Structure formats: structure tokens, C-alpha cells
Amino acid sequence: MTDQIKTIITNLEQYIQKAYETGDKYEFIDPAYEIRDELEAMEDNFNAIEPIFELIERSPDIDYGGPGPLGSFMENYYKNGYEELLLQSIERKPTEYTLGLLHRLINDDNNAEHQKYLEIMKSISVNTKYPQNIIDNAKDSLSYFE
């Protein structure tokens, strides 16, 4: 991870902490838009996606937006490696936010991996090793597709 990406992650962690402390999600979301702009201006910015997912895994309860600034940045790499990193993150620790991103992948009926993504959501919805909010989120997502 480059020093620039480390700095970005550290800044995002500080904004997350402030949002937790104040209970105001915009203490994170508003400055994250500036971070997104910084990310988009970087060379080799794809390398920031995995550290962002790791950050989301460490702070699963923050409202990242829908998809918000970070999701918008990462989705720039849709069909260019983003999906694999998302699935790896979900495998490590699914969060409501990453399930929302998976839901967005499932929305694309034309994606060759559509059924695979749907099966992953189904498996999460019945896996009792996950917290109830994750299971419920997966079930809610699946009911949308029925």
C-alpha cells in the first residue's frame, strides 16, 4: 500500500470516528466526497479498493451512503476487477454495505456472473454463522429479486 493510500485510509478512519462520536453520518460522508476526488485523481487508484474494503470490514456500522462516495469510486472498476475484490471482502466479513454493493451487481441481469452473485446472496441468507442483521439484509435483498 502506498503512503498516499495509507494517508487516505487514516483520514477516512478519522471521519468514521467523528461520525460515530457525533451520531451524524455526514461527518463521514461529506469529507469522503473530497477523498473520492483525491482517489480518482491518483495514478493506479485501483490499488486503493482493497484497503477501502478492509476499512469497511473494520467499521461495518457506519453509513457509507448508497453507494456513497466510496462505492461510486470503486464501481468505476465494474467489470475491471472490482467484483472480485467485493466478493473477497464479503467472504472475509459481509457487512450491510457490502451486501448492498452485491445487490447492485445482481441488478445487472446482463452480467455473465449474475447467477453466481445471486447464489452468494442466497448462501448468506441461510448461514447462521453471520449476525442476524446480515442474514436479514440478505433475505431482504433476495425478496427484491423474487
N, CA and C of each residue as an Amber inpcrd file, in Angstrom:
protein
   438
   0.8500000  -1.1740000   0.0000000   0.0000000   0.0000000   0.0000000
   0.8960000   1.2380000   0.0000000   0.5860000   2.1750000  -0.8790000
   1.3900000   3.3890000  -0.9730000   1.1320000   4.2920000   0.2290000
   2.0540000   5.2200000   0.4420000   1.8730000   6.1940000   1.5250000
   0.6250000   7.0290000   1.3080000   0.3320000   7.3500000   0.0540000
  -0.8520000   8.1510000  -0.2380000  -2.1330000   7.3980000   0.1360000
  -2.1870000   6.1190000  -0.1760000  -3.3630000   5.3170000   0.1830000
  -3.4530000   5.1730000   1.6970000  -2.3180000   4.9660000   2.3730000
  -2.3210000   4.8800000   3.8400000  -2.8840000   6.1590000   4.4520000
  -2.4870000   7.2920000   3.9240000  -2.9750000   8.5750000   4.4300000
  -4.4790000   8.7040000   4.2040000  -4.9240000   8.2980000   3.0420000
  -6.3560000   8.3530000   2.7350000  -7.1470000   7.4710000   3.7010000
  -6.6760000   6.2650000   3.9460000  -7.3640000   5.3480000   4.8600000
  -7.3740000   5.9310000   6.2740000  -6.2550000   6.4980000   6.7090000
  -6.1870000   7.1200000   8.0340000  -7.1930000   8.2580000   8.1420000
  -7.2820000   9.0800000   7.1020000  -8.2540000  10.1820000   7.1080000
  -9.6830000   9.6540000   7.1670000  -9.9650000   8.6240000   6.3890000
 -11.3020000   8.0310000   6.4170000 -11.6270000   7.4770000   7.7970000
 -10.6480000   6.8450000   8.4400000 -10.8520000   6.3250000   9.8000000
 -11.1980000   7.4570000  10.7670000 -10.5460000   8.6000000  10.6120000
 -10.8360000   9.7450000  11.4790000 -12.2490000  10.2590000  11.2380000
 -12.6740000  10.3040000   9.9910000 -14.0420000  10.7490000   9.6850000
 -15.0720000   9.7590000  10.2180000 -14.7650000   8.4770000  10.1320000
 -15.6530000   7.4460000  10.6820000 -15.7870000   7.6370000  12.1880000
 -14.6570000   7.8450000  12.8590000 -14.6830000   8.0370000  14.3140000
 -15.5260000   9.2530000  14.6870000 -15.3680000  10.3230000  13.9420000
 -16.1460000  11.5350000  14.2270000 -17.6400000  11.2810000  14.0160000
 -17.9860000  10.5470000  12.9680000 -19.3920000  10.2210000  12.7160000
 -19.9580000   9.3640000  13.8480000 -19.1690000   8.4070000  14.3410000
 -19.6040000   7.5860000  15.4840000 -19.8470000   8.4680000  16.7080000
 -18.8780000   9.3420000  16.9690000 -18.9540000  10.1700000  18.1750000
 -20.1290000  11.1350000  18.1490000 -20.3990000  11.7060000  16.9900000
 -21.4600000  12.7160000  16.8910000 -22.8130000  12.1190000  16.5360000
 -22.7980000  10.8940000  15.9960000 -24.0380000  10.2970000  15.5190000
 -24.5300000  10.9150000  14.2270000 -23.6620000  11.6810000  13.5710000
 -24.0140000  12.3660000  12.3280000 -23.2420000  11.7310000  11.1730000
 -23.9500000  10.9790000  10.3280000 -23.2910000  10.2690000   9.2280000
 -22.5890000  11.2130000   8.2590000 -23.0320000  12.4560000   8.2030000
 -22.4290000  13.4060000   7.2750000 -21.0470000  13.8680000   7.7170000
 -20.6960000  13.6010000   8.9710000 -19.3260000  13.8590000   9.4160000
 -18.3610000  12.9250000   8.6820000 -18.8910000  11.8210000   8.1740000
 -18.0960000  10.9320000   7.3330000 -18.3640000  11.1960000   5.8520000
 -19.6230000  11.1840000   5.4650000 -19.9750000  11.2070000   4.0430000
 -19.4860000  12.4720000   3.3460000 -19.6980000  13.6300000   3.9490000
 -19.2950000  14.8810000   3.2780000 -17.7990000  14.9270000   2.9740000
 -16.9150000  14.7010000   3.9670000 -15.4800000  14.7250000   3.6130000
 -15.0560000  13.5520000   2.7360000 -15.8160000  12.4550000   2.7710000
 -15.4590000  11.3080000   1.9240000 -15.6060000  11.6490000   0.4420000
 -16.4690000  12.6090000   0.1090000 -16.5630000  13.0370000  -1.2890000
 -15.2590000  13.6820000  -1.7460000 -14.6250000  14.4550000  -0.8600000
 -13.3290000  15.0450000  -1.2020000 -12.2700000  13.9530000  -1.3570000
 -12.3400000  12.9490000  -0.4900000 -11.4120000  11.8160000  -0.5950000
 -11.6250000  11.0900000  -1.9170000 -12.8950000  10.9050000  -2.3010000
 -13.1780000  10.2470000  -3.5800000 -12.5140000  11.0070000  -4.7230000
 -12.6220000  12.3260000  -4.7020000 -11.9920000  13.1310000  -5.7490000
 -10.4780000  12.9280000  -5.7530000  -9.8990000  12.8500000  -4.5670000
  -8.4580000  12.6110000  -4.4590000  -8.1090000  11.2240000  -5.0200000
  -8.9140000  10.2350000  -4.6870000  -8.6960000   8.8810000  -5.1990000
  -8.7720000   8.8490000  -6.7230000  -9.7730000   9.5090000  -7.2700000
  -9.9510000   9.4930000  -8.7180000  -8.8060000  10.1700000  -9.4440000
  -8.1250000  11.1020000  -8.7780000  -7.0090000  11.8070000  -9.4010000
  -5.6870000  11.0300000  -9.3100000  -5.6580000   9.9990000  -8.4830000
  -4.4280000   9.2220000  -8.2860000  -4.1430000   8.3040000  -9.4680000
  -2.8530000   8.0840000  -9.7220000  -2.4610000   7.0220000 -10.6420000
  -2.6160000   5.6990000  -9.8960000  -2.8910000   4.6500000 -10.6130000
  -3.0170000   3.3120000 -10.0110000  -3.9980000   3.2940000  -8.8380000
  -5.0910000   4.0390000  -8.9740000  -6.0360000   4.1390000  -7.8630000
  -6.8010000   2.8420000  -7.5980000  -6.7530000   1.8900000  -8.5140000
  -7.3650000   0.5840000  -8.2660000  -6.8020000  -0.0440000  -6.9920000
  -5.5310000   0.2440000  -6.7100000  -4.8650000  -0.3210000  -5.5320000
  -5.4730000   0.1540000  -4.2130000  -6.3330000   1.1500000  -4.2600000
  -6.9850000   1.6370000  -3.0390000  -8.2440000   0.8430000  -2.7040000
  -8.7490000   0.0660000  -3.6440000 -10.0390000  -0.6040000  -3.4310000
  -9.9640000  -1.6300000  -2.3020000  -8.9730000  -2.4940000  -2.3100000
  -8.9030000  -3.5000000  -1.2430000  -8.7530000  -2.8550000   0.1370000
  -7.8760000  -1.8560000   0.3150000  -7.8150000  -1.2040000   1.6340000
  -9.1360000  -0.5340000   2.0300000  -9.8830000  -0.0490000   1.0650000
 -11.1960000   0.5250000   1.3820000 -12.1380000  -0.5680000   1.8820000
 -12.1470000  -1.7070000   1.2180000 -12.9850000  -2.8130000   1.6940000
 -12.5600000  -3.2610000   3.0940000 -11.2700000  -3.2990000   3.3550000
 -10.7970000  -3.6840000   4.6830000 -11.2570000  -2.6710000   5.7330000
 -11.2610000  -1.4050000   5.3700000 -11.7730000  -0.3540000   6.2560000
 -13.2580000  -0.5850000   6.5490000 -14.0200000  -0.8960000   5.5290000
 -15.4540000  -1.1530000   5.6870000 -15.6730000  -2.3550000   6.6060000
 -14.8500000  -3.3700000   6.4720000 -14.9570000  -4.5560000   7.3220000
 -14.6730000  -4.2060000   8.7830000 -13.7410000  -3.2910000   9.0200000
 -13.4060000  -2.8840000  10.3920000 -14.4600000  -1.9620000  10.9920000
 -15.1910000  -1.2640000  10.1580000 -16.1990000  -0.2950000  10.6220000
 -17.5210000  -0.5750000   9.9170000 -18.1360000  -1.7110000  10.2100000
 -19.3130000  -2.1350000   9.4410000 -20.5780000  -1.3390000   9.7190000
 -20.6250000  -0.6020000  10.8280000 -21.8730000   0.0250000  11.2270000
 -22.0300000   1.4710000  10.7640000 -21.0500000   1.9850000  10.0620000
 -21.1500000   3.3740000   9.5780000 -22.0140000   3.4070000   8.3190000
 -22.6900000   4.4950000   8.1020000 -23.4850000   4.6780000   6.8810000
 -22.5490000   5.2390000   5.8080000 -22.2270000   4.4140000   4.8330000
 -21.3080000   4.8110000   3.7630000 -22.0400000   5.4600000   2.5950000
 -23.3510000   5.5320000   2.6740000 -24.1470000   6.0670000   1.5690000
 -24.6020000   4.9300000   0.6790000 -25.3410000   5.2720000  -0.3310000
 -25.9100000   4.2110000  -1.1590000 -25.7620000   4.4800000  -2.6510000
 -24.6610000   4.2870000  -3.2890000 -23.4270000   3.6830000  -2.7970000
 -22.4760000   4.6720000  -2.1320000 -22.7960000   5.9490000  -2.1450000
 -21.9330000   6.9190000  -1.4870000 -20.6520000   7.1640000  -2.2470000
 -19.8010000   8.0150000  -1.6830000 -18.5740000   8.3920000  -2.3940000
 -17.6070000   7.2310000  -2.6050000 -17.4540000   6.3640000  -1.6170000
 -16.5070000   5.2540000  -1.7810000 -17.0330000   4.2210000  -2.7650000
 -18.3220000   3.8890000  -2.6470000 -18.9150000   2.9480000  -3.5930000
 -18.8540000   3.4670000  -5.0140000 -19.1260000   4.7550000  -5.1820000
 -19.0610000   5.3560000  -6.5190000 -17.6540000   5.2420000  -7.1030000
 -16.6640000   5.4920000  -6.2590000 -15.2810000   5.3660000  -6.7210000
 -14.9850000   3.9190000  -7.1280000 -15.3110000   2.9720000  -6.2540000
 -14.9710000   1.5790000  -6.5300000 -15.7200000   1.0400000  -7.7410000
 -16.9590000   1.4620000  -7.9100000 -17.7480000   0.9690000  -9.0390000
 -17.2280000   1.4810000 -10.3830000 -16.3060000   2.4290000 -10.3710000
 -15.6450000   2.8170000 -11.6130000 -14.9060000   1.6350000 -12.2340000
 -14.5950000   0.6440000 -11.4060000 -13.8710000  -0.5380000 -11.8710000
 -14.7950000  -1.7360000 -12.0670000 -16.0840000  -1.4560000 -12.2370000
 -17.0410000  -2.5210000 -12.5300000 -16.6260000  -3.1940000 -13.8320000
 -16.5660000  -4.5040000 -13.7950000 -16.1060000  -5.3580000 -14.8980000
 -14.6190000  -5.1690000 -15.2030000 -13.9020000  -4.6210000 -14.2160000
 -12.4520000  -4.4580000 -14.3340000 -11.7520000  -4.8080000 -13.0240000
 -12.2830000  -5.7900000 -12.3000000 -11.6290000  -6.2630000 -11.0880000
 -12.3300000  -5.9280000  -9.7840000 -13.2330000  -4.9580000  -9.8060000
 -13.9520000  -4.5530000  -8.5950000 -14.7490000  -5.7050000  -7.9930000
 -15.4320000  -6.4660000  -8.8370000 -16.3160000  -7.5270000  -8.3500000
 -15.5440000  -8.5620000  -7.5330000 -14.3690000  -8.9380000  -8.0020000
 -13.5810000  -9.9440000  -7.3030000 -13.1890000  -9.4450000  -5.9180000
 -12.8050000  -8.1820000  -5.8270000 -12.4220000  -7.6220000  -4.5300000
 -13.6300000  -7.5200000  -3.6040000 -14.7830000  -7.1770000  -4.1510000
 -16.0110000  -7.1350000  -3.3530000 -16.3220000  -8.5260000  -2.8050000
 -16.2580000  -9.5460000  -3.6460000 -16.5640000 -10.9080000  -3.2030000
 -15.5610000 -11.3910000  -2.1540000 -14.3040000 -11.0200000  -2.2970000
 -13.3070000 -11.3870000  -1.2850000 -13.6440000 -10.7290000   0.0510000
 -14.0660000  -9.4820000  -0.0040000 -14.4530000  -8.7780000   1.2200000
 -15.6620000  -9.4450000   1.8680000 -16.6480000  -9.7840000   1.0590000
 -17.8450000 -10.4480000   1.5850000 -17.4810000 -11.7960000   2.1880000
 -16.5500000 -12.4900000   1.5720000 -16.1160000 -13.7830000   2.1090000
 -15.4380000 -13.6060000   3.4580000 -14.6440000 -12.5400000   3.5940000
 -13.9560000 -12.2950000   4.8680000 -14.9480000 -11.8570000   5.9420000
 -15.7970000 -10.8570000   5.6000000 -16.7310000 -10.3200000   6.5910000
 -17.8160000  -9.5220000   5.8700000 -18.9420000 -10.1510000   5.6100000
 -20.0140000  -9.3940000   4.9550000 -20.5490000  -8.2970000   5.8810000
 -20.8360000  -7.1630000   5.2920000 -21.4390000  -6.0550000   6.0310000
 -22.7110000  -5.6540000   5.2890000 -23.5490000  -4.8920000   5.9360000
 -24.7520000  -4.4280000   5.2510000 -24.3740000  -3.6200000   4.0110000
 -23.3130000  -2.8490000   4.1150000 -22.8840000  -2.0330000   2.9800000
 -22.3860000  -2.8950000   1.8200000 -21.5400000  -3.8940000   2.1160000
 -21.0260000  -4.7080000   1.0120000 -22.1350000  -5.5710000   0.4170000
 -23.1080000  -5.9630000   1.2260000 -24.2570000  -6.6800000   0.6530000
 -25.0620000  -5.7550000  -0.2520000 -25.1270000  -4.4820000   0.0970000
 -25.7800000  -3.5120000  -0.7830000 -25.0550000  -3.3940000  -2.1180000
 -23.7360000  -3.4370000  -2.0730000 -22.9610000  -3.3940000  -3.3140000
 -23.1680000  -4.6710000  -4.1200000 -23.2550000  -5.8170000  -3.4260000
 -23.5440000  -7.0750000  -4.1090000 -24.9310000  -7.0180000  -4.7490000
 -25.8790000  -6.4470000  -4.0490000 -27.2320000  -6.2790000  -4.5900000
 -27.1740000  -5.5100000  -5.9110000 -26.3450000  -4.4770000  -5.9480000
 -26.2040000  -3.6800000  -7.1660000 -25.6290000  -4.5290000  -8.3070000
 -24.7320000  -5.4580000  -7.9910000 -24.2080000  -6.3640000  -9.0300000
 -25.3150000  -7.2760000  -9.5480000 -26.1250000  -7.7820000  -8.6390000
 -27.2070000  -8.6900000  -9.0270000 -28.2160000  -7.9600000  -9.9160000
 -28.3610000  -6.6740000  -9.7240000 -29.2910000  -5.8820000 -10.5410000
 -28.9720000  -5.9470000 -12.0270000 -27.7190000  -6.2240000 -12.3650000
 -27.3130000  -6.2680000 -13.7740000 -27.5840000  -7.6610000 -14.3340000
 -28.7710000  -7.8430000 -14.8880000 -29.1620000  -9.1370000 -15.4610000
 -28.2550000  -9.5650000 -16.6160000 -27.5760000  -8.6230000 -17.2380000
 -26.7290000  -8.9220000 -18.3880000 -25.3270000  -9.3750000 -18.0000000
 -25.0090000  -9.3020000 -16.7160000 -23.6910000  -9.7130000 -16.2680000
 -23.6080000 -11.2380000 -16.3070000 -22.5620000 -11.7510000 -16.8900000
 -22.3840000 -13.2040000 -17.0160000 -22.3170000 -13.8870000 -15.6500000
 -21.9670000 -13.1500000 -14.6140000 -21.8430000 -13.6940000 -13.2650000
 -23.1050000 -13.4820000 -12.4280000 -24.1750000 -13.0140000 -13.0590000
 -25.4120000 -12.6870000 -12.3410000 -25.8510000 -13.8180000 -11.4110000
 -25.9340000 -15.0360000 -11.9190000 -26.4090000 -16.1690000 -11.1170000
 -25.4630000 -16.4550000  -9.9610000 -24.1780000 -16.3320000 -10.1920000
 -23.1860000 -16.5450000  -9.1310000 -23.4210000 -15.5630000  -7.9920000
 -23.6320000 -14.2920000  -8.3260000 -23.8580000 -13.2780000  -7.2950000
 -25.1400000 -13.5700000  -6.5220000 -26.1630000 -13.9910000  -7.2310000
 -27.4360000 -14.3360000  -6.5960000 -27.2470000 -15.5150000  -5.6330000
 -26.4800000 -16.5030000  -6.0440000 -26.2230000 -17.6730000  -5.1870000
 -25.4450000 -17.2820000  -3.9350000 -24.5110000 -16.3540000  -4.0620000
 -23.7650000 -15.8800000  -2.8950000 -24.7220000 -15.2170000  -1.9120000
 -25.6200000 -14.3770000  -2.4110000 -26.5980000 -13.7190000  -1.5350000
 -27.4870000 -14.7590000  -0.8640000 -27.9040000 -15.7750000  -1.6190000
 -28.7370000 -16.8420000  -1.0430000 -27.9870000 -17.5770000   0.0630000
 -26.7290000 -17.8830000  -0.1620000 -25.9600000 -18.6270000   0.8420000
 -25.7980000 -17.8100000   2.1250000 -25.6390000 -16.5120000   1.9900000
 -25.5240000 -15.6550000   3.1770000 -26.8450000 -15.6220000   3.9440000
 -27.9480000 -15.6340000   3.2120000 -29.2670000 -15.5160000   3.8450000
 -29.6320000 -16.7210000   4.7150000 -28.9550000 -17.8290000   4.5520000
 -29.2660000 -19.0300000   5.3300000 -28.1010000 -19.4850000   6.2110000
 -27.0480000 -18.7050000   6.2700000 -25.8550000 -19.1010000   7.0140000
 -25.9150000 -18.5330000   8.4310000 -26.1250000 -19.3960000   9.3960000
 -26.3000000 -18.9590000  10.7780000 -25.0050000 -18.4960000  11.4520000
 -23.8780000 -18.5870000  10.7670000 -22.6320000 -18.0810000  11.3690000
 -22.5740000 -16.5460000  11.3100000 -23.4540000 -15.9530000  10.4990000
 -23.4640000 -14.4960000  10.3670000 -24.4090000 -13.8660000  11.3790000
 -24.1410000 -12.6110000  11.7350000 -25.0710000 -11.9020000  12.6230000
 -26.4580000 -11.7850000  11.9710000 -27.4760000 -11.6640000  12.7930000
 -28.8500000 -11.6440000  12.2890000 -29.0840000 -10.4940000  11.3120000
 -28.4640000  -9.3280000  11.5520000 -28.6800000  -8.1960000  10.6440000
 -28.1610000  -8.4980000   9.2330000 -27.0980000  -9.2920000   9.1300000
 -26.5440000  -9.6580000   7.8170000 -27.4740000 -10.6590000   7.1280000
 -27.9470000 -11.6390000   7.8720000 -28.8850000 -12.6210000   7.3230000
 -30.1570000 -11.9180000   6.8510000 -30.6890000 -11.0350000   7.6930000
 -31.9160000 -10.3110000   7.3430000 -31.7090000  -9.4190000   6.1200000
 -30.5400000  -8.7790000   6.0620000 -30.2370000  -7.9280000   4.9170000
 -30.2060000  -8.7430000   3.6340000 -29.5740000  -9.9120000   3.6830000
 -29.5130000 -10.7830000   2.5010000 -30.9120000 -11.2460000   2.1110000
 -31.7280000 -11.6060000   3.0860000 -33.0990000 -12.0340000   2.8010000
 -33.9050000 -10.9040000   2.1660000 -33.7530000  -9.6980000   2.7040000
 -34.4580000  -8.5380000   2.1360000 -34.0490000  -8.3130000   0.6880000
 -32.7660000  -8.4460000   0.4280000 -32.2640000  -8.2700000  -0.9290000
 -32.8630000  -9.3190000  -1.8520000 -32.8880000 -10.5530000  -1.4040000
 -33.4400000 -11.6350000  -2.2270000 -34.9220000 -11.4320000  -2.5020000
 -35.6730000 -10.9270000  -1.5180000 -37.0960000 -10.7110000  -1.7450000
 -37.3300000  -9.6710000  -2.8450000 -36.4000000  -8.7590000  -3.0000000
 -36.4840000  -7.7670000  -4.0750000 -36.4120000  -8.4420000  -5.4480000
 -35.6120000  -9.5020000  -5.5450000 -35.3870000 -10.1650000  -6.8270000
 -36.4290000 -11.2270000  -7.1520000 -37.2990000 -11.5540000  -6.2040000
 -38.3210000 -12.5840000  -6.4430000 -39.4950000 -12.0330000  -7.2120000
